[in-house]
Amino acid sequence: MKKDELKIQLKKYFGFSHFKGLQESVIRNVLKKENSFVIMPTGGGKSLCYQLPALINDGTAIVVSPLIALMKNQVDAIRGISSENGIAHVLNSSLNKTETSQVKNDIRNGVTKLLYVAPESLSKQETIDFFKTVKISFLAIDEAHCISEWGHDFRPEYRNLRIILDQFEQIIPIVALTATATPKVQDDVMKNLRISKAKVFKESFNRANLYYEVRPKTNQVDSDIIRFVKQNSGKSGIIYCLSRKRVEELAQTLQVNGINALPYHAGLDSKSRVSHQDYFLKDDCDIIVATIAFGMGIDKPDVRFVIHHDIPKSIESYYQETGRAGRDGGEGHCLAFYSYKDIEKLEKFMSGKPLAEQEIGTALLDEMVSYAETSISRRKFILHYFGEKFDNETGEGGDMDDNMRFPKLQFEAKEELQILLNTVIQTKEIYKSKELVKTLLGKKNAIIKSHKTDTLPVFGSGIAKDYNFWMALIRQAIVIGYLVKEIEAYGLIRITSRGKSYLNQPESFKMTEDHKYDKDDIELNVQNKSQVVFDKKLMSLLISLRKKVARINEVPPYAVFQENSLEEMCLKFPISNEELVNINGVGEGKAKRYGKNFLELIKSYVDENDITRPDDLIVKSTGINSAIKLFLIQTIDRKLPLEDIANAKGITMEKLITEMETIVFSGTRLNIDYYLDELLDDDQAEELYDYFIEAESDSISIAADAFEGDYEEEELRLYRLKFMSEIAN
């Protein structure tokens, strides 16, 4: 087909005057009935590569896709460009006999040009028998990375496609398409499909319009997300969570805070999923909160931000999901929240899987950790992972990430790099990153002993630096090209020819420290942040008022409102009862009993000092825990032993006491006398009462010091619950 003729067809069917990127080259190869392997980033226009040749060719093109939602979108789009409704169909288990018969008739009569099927439907013998009787133009495999065990979304049923195809009794060209293929995945897919001589079309993975950012995940993550969304009010966004439960909770939290959000996950019924997706696509909903597994089902060009509430399990997943942002070339902010707890969760998920699968999963997860913690260009890191070189000085979007916008100081690491490269050579390239670092630090384990590495000169040669330093140096040496991580060998570190050349002619090498996400540091940062905006003048006024209210009610000051509740009031300036109830440690009971004077004081202070209240910080609660609260109140009323209540809910005693504290500190009474009577004698109870009625603070650590270890922490917490219930509520 001549060049102009193909453009005429493009204009005729899709209304475009020009092809994008490699589209034309791919289409011409498909029309020549040659096998093609297409690697294009999300939003690169992969679908057109098989849709246009399918419309031009004789016969029906079969498109294998993993998601029903995605199939439906594409069928609707193709039907929209044709007067024939049967031009595109879906063939799956959801069709009844009449609908299935209609699909087959349309194919026989040459009406259907595109047939979308799931691999499971394709494998049925009656389907195979039917395809033997009709003309198939080619087979397109969308999301082809699903074939590879090294792909981020491996589907075992995808590995049977070649076997199924061999049964069709006709030579059928294959078009494999993916948005995320590392060299390893590409090789695996082509081997499995037996298309090793296929022409490979690979576009740059660089999405220059996307801004990458990683933030530490704290217990205030919901507030952080709400603040971000409100700062981007009116823009479309997707928030990914690891679990369905968290999707539901976060969607509810966003809704009660005035954000137009809907959940999207596999646990929803089909009708809800479709309607939520449609609302999002039609701009009737701003935010979709979704599980990672269903990301591919959401396709919208003007998504302005993608937030990862939980870190994904691989760079491929992350790239694919962030690729939903800015597909129209406009703004796209990719924000990920990172914590070690997330990594531990993902590792637990893998623990029950076969060993080989665990090894692969761990190798992929390690790369994700490296991405989160790296201090070099995040764009460069991602592109290196996909086998693409990138120069921040000359490459598009070179400054579009938090590390480049807010760079850390660099320092000379020439000597340390030499030590590292020599260690890799002397240990004969048999170690992963962690064992290499242990060798450098002089720390023995069973593996190191078995290889007698502890006898080598390099053992302990890096003791002057810590674990984080050496991990950072390894990551940066890999990205620069002095070292390589052998994915096929589950992450063994090997030296490259470039690394050997460096050892022969060492030169200046600048590195930056990786980000540290220590729990203590995160909590400290949160505290410091709070202190920055903390209104100390208001705090002193509230403390004075609390003393006055406590004196009138004949209770200790902390029994009115705890100090952390007052601090939060100085951050959020509540002026209504509804806002006061959303302050941590203030329930309806306390707000009703003590709130009036405090609200009047805060309102007057806000007016007099012309304070702009941070509305975005006032996060309303969803009442998700109300079921637990009701259960605890009811079971304690029935005087059930606390251990039995904890077991019934599958939680520890410590967690149970924490839940009880939330209830009591918010102003609701719990009568646990029946339990404490068994735990404490009369003298102990009296001693504890005298302490708490006189104490300036309800701090358990101060109480433990005062009693010099006479009482366990659990006993003190339980008595404090009784005291607060009776005195404060």
C-alpha positions in Angstrom: 0.0 0.0 0.0 1.3 3.4 -1.0 2.2 6.0 1.7 -0.7 8.4 0.8 -3.2 5.5 0.6 -2.5 4.5 4.2 -2.9 8.1 5.4 -6.2 8.2 3.5 -7.4 5.1 5.4 -6.2 6.7 8.7 -8.2 9.8 7.9 -11.2 7.7 6.8 -11.5 5.6 9.9 -10.0 7.6 12.7 -10.0 11.3 11.4 -6.2 11.7 11.9 -4.0 13.3 9.2 -0.7 12.0 10.5 0.6 8.9 12.3 2.3 9.1 15.6 5.9 7.8 16.3 6.4 4.3 14.9 2.7 3.6 14.1 3.0 3.7 10.4 6.0 1.4 10.3 4.2 -1.2 12.5 1.1 -1.1 10.4 3.0 -1.6 7.2 4.7 -4.6 8.8 1.4 -6.1 9.9 -0.1 -5.5 6.4 2.8 -7.5 5.0 1.7 -10.4 7.3 5.0 -10.3 9.2 5.3 -10.9 12.9 5.8 -7.7 15.0 6.8 -7.0 18.6 5.7 -3.5 19.6 7.0 -1.7 22.7 5.4 1.7 23.2 4.8 3.6 26.3 1.3 4.1 27.7 -0.4 6.7 25.6 1.8 6.0 22.6 -1.1 4.8 20.4 -0.5 1.0 20.4 -4.2 0.2 19.8 -4.1 1.9 16.4 -1.2 -0.4 15.3 -3.6 -3.4 15.1 -7.0 -1.6 14.7 -6.2 0.1 11.3 -4.7 -3.0 9.6 -7.6 -5.1 11.0 -10.1 -2.7 9.3 -8.1 -2.8 6.0 -7.4 -6.5 5.9 -9.7 -9.3 4.8 -10.9 -11.6 7.6 -11.1 -11.0 11.3 -8.3 -9.9 13.6 -8.3 -11.6 17.0 -7.2 -9.3 19.9 -6.3 -11.0 23.1 -6.7 -8.7 26.1 -6.6 -9.4 29.8 -9.3 -7.0 30.9 -13.0 -7.0 30.1 -13.3 -3.3 30.9 -10.6 -2.5 28.4 -12.2 -4.6 25.7 -15.5 -2.9 26.2 -13.9 0.5 25.8 -12.2 -0.4 22.5 -15.2 -2.2 21.0 -17.3 0.9 21.8 -14.7 3.2 20.1 -14.5 1.0 16.9 -18.3 0.8 16.7 -18.4 4.6 16.9 -16.4 4.9 13.6 -18.6 2.5 11.6 -22.2 2.2 10.6 -21.9 -1.6 11.2 -22.4 -2.4 14.9 -20.9 -5.9 14.2 -17.6 -4.4 13.1 -16.2 -5.2 16.5 -17.2 -7.7 19.1 -16.2 -9.2 22.5 -16.3 -13.0 22.9 -16.4 -14.1 26.5 -18.3 -16.0 29.1 -20.6 -13.1 29.9 -22.5 -13.6 26.5 -25.6 -15.7 26.3 -26.2 -18.3 23.5 -28.1 -15.8 21.3 -25.3 -13.2 21.6 -22.6 -15.7 21.0 -24.4 -17.0 17.9 -24.7 -13.3 16.6 -21.0 -12.8 17.0 -20.2 -16.0 15.1 -22.6 -15.1 12.3 -21.0 -11.6 11.9 -17.6 -13.2 11.7 -18.7 -15.7 9.0 -20.4 -13.0 7.0 -17.2 -10.9 7.0 -18.8 -8.1 9.0 -16.5 -8.4 12.1 -13.0 -7.0 11.7 -11.9 -7.0 15.3 -12.8 -9.7 17.9 -11.7 -9.1 21.4 -11.2 -12.3 23.5 -9.7 -13.2 26.9 -7.1 -16.0 26.7 -9.4 -18.3 28.8 -12.2 -17.9 26.2 -9.7 -18.6 23.3 -8.6 -21.9 24.8 -12.1 -23.5 24.7 -12.2 -26.3 22.1 -15.5 -25.1 20.6 -13.9 -21.7 20.0 -10.8 -23.2 18.4 -13.0 -25.4 16.2 -14.9 -22.3 15.1 -11.8 -20.4 14.2 -10.6 -23.2 12.0 -13.6 -22.5 9.7 -13.1 -18.7 9.2 -10.4 -16.4 7.9 -8.2 -14.9 10.6 -6.2 -11.9 9.4 -3.7 -11.9 12.4 -3.5 -12.3 16.2 -2.8 -9.2 18.3 -1.7 -9.8 21.9 -2.3 -6.7 24.0 -0.4 -6.4 27.3 2.1 -9.1 25.9 4.2 -8.8 29.1 1.6 -11.0 30.7 3.3 -13.9 28.9 6.6 -13.5 30.8 7.2 -14.8 34.3 9.5 -11.7 34.5 6.6 -9.4 33.6 5.0 -7.4 36.3 1.6 -8.8 35.6 2.3 -12.5 34.7 -0.8 -14.5 33.7 -0.1 -18.3 33.3 -3.0 -18.7 30.7 -1.1 -16.3 28.4 1.8 -18.8 28.1 -0.5 -21.2 26.3 -1.3 -18.8 23.4 1.2 -20.4 21.0 -0.2 -23.9 21.7 -3.7 -22.6 21.0 -2.6 -20.9 17.8 -1.0 -24.0 16.5 -4.4 -25.7 16.5 -5.9 -23.1 14.1 -4.5 -25.0 11.1 -3.6 -21.7 9.3 -0.5 -19.5 9.3 -1.5 -16.5 11.4 0.9 -13.5 11.8 1.3 -12.3 15.4 1.5 -8.7 16.7 2.6 -8.6 20.4 2.2 -5.2 22.1 3.2 -4.0 25.5 4.0 -0.7 27.3 6.4 -2.2 29.7 9.1 -4.6 28.5 12.5 -4.9 29.9 15.1 -6.7 27.6 14.5 -9.8 29.7 10.7 -9.7 29.3 11.0 -9.0 25.6 13.3 -12.0 25.1 11.0 -14.3 27.2 7.8 -13.2 25.3 9.4 -13.8 21.8 10.7 -17.2 22.8 7.4 -18.3 24.2 5.5 -17.2 21.0 8.2 -18.6 18.8 8.6 -15.3 17.0 12.3 -14.7 17.6 12.7 -13.2 14.1 9.8 -10.8 14.6 10.6 -7.2 13.7 10.9 -5.2 17.0 9.5 -1.7 17.1 10.6 0.1 20.3 9.8 3.7 21.1 11.4 5.8 23.8 9.9 5.2 27.3 10.5 8.8 28.2 7.3 10.6 29.2 8.8 14.1 29.3 5.6 15.7 30.6 5.4 13.6 33.8 6.8 14.9 37.1 8.0 12.1 39.5 8.0 12.6 43.2 8.3 10.3 46.3 7.3 11.3 49.8 7.6 9.4 53.1 4.4 7.7 54.1 3.4 8.7 57.6 0.2 8.0 59.7 -1.0 11.3 58.2 -1.0 10.0 54.7 -4.8 10.5 54.2 -4.4 14.2 55.2 -1.4 14.5 52.8 -3.5 13.1 50.0 -6.5 15.3 50.7 -4.2 18.3 50.9 -2.7 17.4 47.5 -6.1 16.8 45.8 -7.5 20.0 47.1 -4.5 21.9 45.8 -5.3 20.4 42.5 -9.1 21.0 42.7 -11.1 20.2 39.6 -8.4 18.1 38.0 -8.8 14.4 37.2 -6.7 12.0 39.2 -6.2 8.3 40.1 -5.2 7.0 43.5 -3.8 3.4 43.7 -4.1 1.3 46.8 -2.9 -2.2 47.5 -6.1 -3.6 49.0 -9.8 -3.4 48.2 -10.5 -2.4 51.9 -8.1 0.5 51.7 -9.7 1.6 48.4 -13.1 1.7 50.0 -11.9 3.5 53.1 -9.9 6.2 51.2 -12.8 6.8 48.8 -15.1 7.3 51.7 -12.6 9.6 53.5 -12.3 11.7 50.3 -16.1 11.9 49.9 -16.7 13.2 53.4 -14.1 15.8 52.8 -15.9 17.2 49.9 -13.9 15.5 47.1 -15.8 13.8 44.3 -14.3 10.4 44.4 -15.4 6.8 43.6 -13.8 3.4 44.3 -12.9 0.9 41.6 -11.8 -2.7 42.3 -12.5 -6.3 41.5 -14.8 -6.8 44.5 -17.4 -4.4 43.2 -20.2 -5.8 41.1 -19.8 -5.5 37.4 -22.5 -2.8 37.2 -20.8 -0.6 39.8 -17.4 -1.0 38.1 -18.8 0.0 34.7 -20.8 3.0 36.1 -17.8 4.3 38.2 -15.6 4.1 35.2 -18.1 5.9 33.0 -18.5 8.6 35.6 -14.8 9.1 35.6 -14.5 9.1 31.8 -17.3 11.6 31.5 -15.9 14.0 34.1 -18.8 13.3 36.5 -16.3 12.2 39.0 -12.8 13.8 39.7 -11.0 11.0 41.5 -10.9 7.2 41.0 -9.5 5.3 43.9 -8.5 1.9 42.5 -6.6 -1.3 43.2 -3.4 -1.8 41.1 -4.9 -4.9 39.4 -7.6 -2.9 37.7 -5.4 0.0 36.5 -5.5 -1.0 32.9 -9.2 -0.7 32.8 -9.1 3.0 33.3 -8.2 5.0 30.1 -8.5 8.8 30.2 -6.3 11.3 28.3 -6.5 14.2 30.8 -5.6 12.5 34.1 -3.5 15.2 35.8 -2.1 13.2 38.7 -1.5 9.6 39.8 -1.0 8.9 43.5 0.3 5.7 44.9 -0.9 5.4 48.4 1.0 2.1 48.6 4.2 1.4 46.7 3.8 -1.0 43.7 5.6 -4.4 43.5 7.8 -3.5 40.5 9.1 -0.6 38.3 7.0 -2.0 35.4 3.8 -1.7 37.4 4.8 1.8 38.5 5.6 2.9 35.0 2.3 1.5 33.6 0.2 3.1 36.4 1.9 6.5 36.3 1.6 6.3 32.5 -2.2 6.9 33.0 -1.3 10.6 33.7 -0.9 13.3 31.1 -1.7 11.0 28.1 -2.7 14.2 26.1 0.7 15.6 26.6 -0.4 18.0 29.3 0.6 18.1 33.0 1.0 14.8 34.8 2.1 14.6 38.5 3.2 11.1 39.7 3.3 11.1 43.5 4.3 7.9 45.4 4.1 7.5 49.2 6.9 5.1 50.5 7.4 3.3 53.7 9.3 0.1 54.8 6.0 -1.3 56.1 4.6 -1.4 52.5 7.7 -3.4 51.4 7.3 -5.8 54.3 3.6 -6.3 53.3 4.5 -7.1 49.7 7.3 -9.5 50.9 4.7 -11.3 53.0 2.4 -11.7 50.0 5.2 -13.5 48.2 6.1 -15.8 51.0 3.6 -18.5 50.2 4.5 -18.7 46.5 6.9 -21.2 44.8 10.6 -20.4 45.4 11.4 -19.3 41.8 8.4 -16.9 41.8 9.6 -15.5 45.2 13.1 -14.9 43.8 11.7 -13.1 40.8 9.2 -11.1 43.0 12.0 -10.1 45.4 14.3 -9.0 42.5 11.5 -6.8 41.1 10.7 -5.4 44.5 14.3 -4.5 45.2 14.3 -2.4 42.1 11.2 -0.5 43.3 13.0 0.1 46.7 16.0 1.4 44.8 13.8 3.8 42.8 12.1 5.2 46.0 15.4 5.7 47.8 17.6 6.9 45.0 18.7 10.5 45.0 19.7 10.6 41.3 17.2 11.5 38.5 14.2 9.3 38.9 13.5 9.6 35.1 17.1 8.4 34.4 16.6 5.5 36.8 13.3 4.4 35.2 14.7 4.7 31.6 17.9 2.8 32.6 15.7 0.0 33.9 14.0 -0.3 30.5 17.4 -0.4 28.8 17.3 3.2 27.6 20.1 5.8 28.1 19.1 9.3 29.2 21.1 12.5 29.6 19.5 15.0 32.1 21.2 17.9 30.4 20.0 17.3 26.9 17.0 14.9 27.3 13.4 16.1 27.4 12.0 16.4 31.0 15.5 16.3 32.5 14.5 18.4 35.5 11.0 16.9 36.0 11.4 15.1 39.3 11.9 16.0 43.0 15.5 14.9 43.0 16.5 17.1 40.1 14.4 20.1 41.3 15.7 19.8 44.9 19.1 18.1 44.5 21.1 16.8 47.4 24.7 17.8 47.8 27.2 15.7 45.8 30.5 14.5 47.3 33.7 12.8 46.0 33.5 9.0 46.0 36.4 8.0 43.7 38.2 5.8 46.3 35.0 4.2 47.5 34.0 3.3 43.9 37.3 1.7 43.4 36.9 -0.4 46.6 33.4 -1.4 45.4 34.5 -2.5 41.9 37.5 -4.4 43.3 35.2 -6.2 45.8 32.9 -7.3 42.9 36.0 -8.7 41.0 37.6 -10.4 44.1 34.3 -12.1 45.1 34.0 -13.4 41.5 30.7 -11.7 40.8 28.7 -14.3 42.9 26.9 -11.9 45.2 23.7 -9.8 45.2 23.8 -6.2 46.6 23.2 -7.2 50.2 26.0 -9.8 50.4 28.4 -7.3 48.6 27.7 -4.7 51.3 28.1 -7.3 54.1 31.5 -8.1 52.6 32.5 -4.5 52.5 31.4 -4.0 56.1 33.1 -7.2 57.3 29.9 -8.9 58.4 29.8 -12.7 58.1 26.9 -14.9 57.3 26.5 -18.5 56.1 26.9 -17.6 52.4 30.0 -15.5 53.0 31.6 -18.2 55.1 30.8 -20.9 52.6 32.6 -19.0 49.8 35.5 -18.1 52.3 34.9 -14.4 51.4 35.9 -13.5 55.0 39.5 -14.5 54.1 39.8 -12.1 51.2 41.7 -8.7 51.5 38.4 -6.8 50.5 36.5 -8.2 53.5 35.8 -5.3 55.8 37.5 -2.8 53.4 34.5 -0.5 53.4 34.0 -0.3 57.2 34.5 3.5 57.2 31.1 3.9 55.5 27.6 2.5 56.5 25.2 0.2 54.9 23.1 2.9 53.3 26.1 4.5 51.7 27.3 1.3 50.0 23.7 0.5 48.7 23.5 4.0 47.3 26.9 3.7 45.6 25.9 0.3 44.1 22.7 1.7 42.6 24.4 4.7 41.2 27.3 2.6 39.7 24.6 0.4 38.0 22.8 3.4 36.5 26.1 4.9 35.2 27.1 1.6 33.7 30.1 0.5 35.8 28.1 -2.4 37.2 25.2 -4.5 35.9 22.5 -6.3 37.8 21.8 -9.7 36.2 18.1 -10.0 36.5 18.1 -13.5 35.0 20.4 -14.5 37.8 18.0 -13.0 40.4 20.0 -9.9 40.9 23.7 -10.9 40.9 26.0 -7.9 40.6 28.7 -8.0 37.8 31.3 -5.6 36.6 31.1 -4.2 33.0 33.9 -3.5 30.6 33.3 0.2 31.4 33.8 -0.6 35.1 37.1 -2.4 34.4 38.2 0.6 32.3 37.5 2.9 35.3 39.7 0.8 37.5 42.6 1.1 35.0 42.1 4.9 34.7 40.2 6.2 37.8 38.8 9.7 37.6 36.6 11.9 39.8 33.3 10.3 40.7 30.5 12.4 42.4 27.7 10.7 44.2 24.8 11.7 46.4 23.4 10.0 49.5 20.1 8.1 49.0 17.0 9.2 50.8 16.5 7.7 54.2 13.1 6.7 55.3 13.8 5.7 58.9 10.6 5.6 61.0 12.0 7.9 63.6 13.1 10.4 61.0 9.7 10.4 59.4 7.9 10.9 62.8 10.4 13.6 63.7 9.8 15.4 60.4 6.1 15.3 61.0 6.5 16.7 64.4 8.8 19.5 63.2 6.4 20.3 60.5 3.6 20.6 63.0 5.7 22.8 65.2 6.4 25.2 62.3 2.8 26.1 61.9 1.9 25.6 65.5 0.3 28.7 67.1 2.0 28.9 70.5 0.1 32.0 71.6 -3.3 30.2 71.1 -1.9 27.1 72.9 -1.1 29.1 76.0 -4.7 30.6 76.0 -6.2 27.1 75.5 -4.1 25.7 78.4 -5.3 28.5 80.7 -8.9 27.9 79.7 -8.5 24.1 80.2 -7.3 24.8 83.8 -10.3 27.0 84.5 -12.7 24.4 83.0 -11.0 21.6 85.0 -11.3 23.6 88.3 -15.0 24.2 87.7 -15.6 20.5 86.9 -13.3 19.3 89.6 -11.2 17.1 87.3 -7.5 17.1 86.3 -6.8 19.4 83.2 -5.9 16.5 80.9 -9.4 15.0 81.6 -11.0 17.9 79.8 -8.9 17.7 76.6 -5.5 16.0 76.3 -2.5 18.1 75.2 -2.3 16.5 71.7 -5.9 17.5 71.2 -5.1 21.1 72.1 -2.1 21.1 69.8 -4.3 20.0 66.9 -6.7 22.8 67.7 -3.8 25.2 67.3 -3.1 23.8 63.9 -6.6 23.5 62.5 -8.5 26.3 64.4 -11.9 24.6 64.7 -14.8 27.1 65.0 -17.8 24.8 64.8 -18.9 21.7 66.7 -18.5 19.6 63.6 -14.9 20.6 63.2 -14.2 20.2 66.9 -15.5 16.6 66.8 -12.9 15.8 64.0 -10.1 16.8 66.3 -8.2 13.7 67.5 -9.3 12.7 71.0 -12.5 14.8 70.9 -15.8 12.9 70.5 -19.3 14.2 70.5 -19.5 13.6 74.3 -16.5 15.8 75.1 -17.5 18.4 72.5 -20.9 18.7 74.1 -19.6 18.8 77.7 -16.5 21.1 77.3 -16.5 22.4 73.7 -18.5 25.7 73.9 -15.9 27.8 75.7 -13.1 26.5 73.6 -14.9 27.2 70.3 -15.7 30.7 71.4 -12.0 31.4 72.3 -10.7 30.0 69.0 -13.2 31.9 66.9 -12.4 35.2 68.7 -8.7 34.5 68.3 -9.1 33.7 64.6 -11.1 36.9 64.0 -8.8 39.2 66.1 -5.6 37.9 64.4 -7.1 37.7 60.9 -6.0 34.0 60.6 -6.7 32.1 57.4 -7.8 28.7 58.6 -6.2 25.7 56.7 -9.4 24.1 55.6 -7.5 21.4 53.8 -6.1 20.2 57.0 -9.4 19.6 58.6 -9.9 16.0 57.7 -13.3 14.6 58.5 -13.6 11.1 59.7 -15.7 8.5 57.9 -16.8 6.6 60.9 -15.3 3.4 59.5 -14.4 2.3 63.0 -17.9 2.8 64.3 -18.6 -1.0 64.0 -15.6 -1.8 66.1 -16.6 0.9 68.6 -20.1 -0.5 68.9 -18.8 -4.1 69.3 -16.5 -3.1 72.1 -19.1 -1.1 74.0 -21.6 -4.0 73.7 -19.2 -6.7 74.7 -17.8 -4.7 77.6 -21.4 -4.0 78.8 -21.9 -7.8 78.8 -18.7 -8.0 81.0 -16.8 -10.3 78.6 -13.2 -10.9 79.5 -11.0 -8.4 77.6 -8.8 -11.3 76.3 -11.9 -13.0 74.7 -12.9 -9.7 73.1 -9.4 -9.3 71.6 -9.5 -12.9 70.3 -12.9 -12.4 68.8 -11.6 -9.4 66.7 -8.3 -11.1 66.0 -6.2 -8.3 67.6 -3.6 -8.2 70.4 -4.4 -6.9 73.9 -2.3 -3.8 73.2 -4.4 -3.0 70.1 -7.6 -3.6 72.0 -6.5 -1.2 74.7 -5.6 1.4 72.0 -9.2 1.0 70.5 -10.7 1.4 74.0 -8.6 4.6 74.6 -9.9 6.1 71.3 -13.4 5.5 72.6 -12.9 6.8 76.1 -10.6 9.8 75.2 -13.3 10.9 72.8 -15.9 11.2 75.6 -17.7 7.8 75.7 -17.8 5.8 79.0 -16.6 2.3 79.3 -17.1 0.4 82.5 -14.3 -2.1 83.0 -14.6 -2.4 86.8 -15.4 -6.1 86.4 -12.0 -6.7 84.8 -10.0 -4.4 87.0 -11.5 -5.9 90.2 -9.7 -9.2 89.2 -6.5 -7.4 88.3 -6.0 -4.9 91.1 -6.7 -5.1 94.9 -8.5 -2.2 96.7 -5.2 -0.6 97.9 -3.7 -0.6 94.4 -6.9 0.9 93.0 -6.8 3.7 95.6 -3.1 4.3 95.0 -3.7 4.7 91.3 -6.7 7.0 91.8 -4.7 9.3 94.1 -2.0 9.5 91.5 -4.1 10.3 88.4 -6.4 12.9 90.3 -3.3 14.8 91.3 -1.1 14.3 88.2 -0.4 17.2 85.8 -0.2 14.8 82.9 -1.8 11.4 82.0 1.5 10.2 80.5 1.9 6.4 81.1 5.7 6.7 81.0 5.7 9.4 83.7 3.3 7.2 85.7 5.6 4.2 85.3 8.6 6.2 86.5 6.6 7.5 89.5 5.7 4.0 90.6 9.3 2.7 89.9 8.1 -0.4 88.0 5.4 -1.5 90.6 2.8 -1.6 87.8 3.0 -3.0 84.2 2.2 -0.6 81.4 -1.0 -2.5 80.6 -2.2 -2.1 84.2 -1.6 1.6 84.1 -3.3 2.0 80.8 -6.3 0.0 81.9 -6.7 2.0 85.2 -6.3 5.3 83.2 -9.3 4.1 81.1 -11.4 3.6 84.2 -10.3 6.9 85.7 -11.0 8.9 82.5 -14.4 7.2 82.0 -15.5 8.1 85.5 -13.9 11.5 85.9 -13.8 13.0 82.4 -16.8 11.6 80.6 
